[in-house]
């Protein structure tokens, strides 16, 4: 057990170092900082008190950049290894494919969450400069649920990278993410308004697709609403863990059956 934990830690660290070595994360990080930091000194419509517009725009940018990073990192964990054949020396060691898969996943998730942490620190700086509220409880809860979102997104992209091409994975996961964030909450009402096959399709999507809208607390942060109840937050995080575990189980099965 201890040996396996050491192997997972080593694989995760190698994955994080490799991802940061590619400089992709630095490009997105610098772009986010260039956009977010000037917002702290921008007054929309010339009104100094209209901070909610700035906060909402900043959080939207954080979500967009986190989706780009999460998909870009996880969808490219294995394809470069297959193309350059560097996966063979790794599997030649006494390390199982499941351990390699989970270690790579932890590395990709760690890299994505580290970038997400920097984004939220920048947002806290923005909110602190403009409003004097630095690390509010609702912001900390929003970050925690955003980490749950990244957990699901990374596992979904990793599964797609083992059964689809990288471009197809990015396209399909991107459309799924955007669609569920925009319409996930309305799927039951949309299904009830349909008849025939359309209703069955929408209900199938409702039960099988990841409900990523559960993790979105932007409105609560922007309007300074109270935190979500602890049991509800725990239930959402439990949902994230279960969905990620299911995706990783399917990814492990696909990886074991894959011809290298």
Order of alpha helices (4+ residues) and beta strands (2+ residues): alpha-alpha-alpha-alpha-alpha-alpha-alpha-alpha-alpha-alpha-alpha-alpha
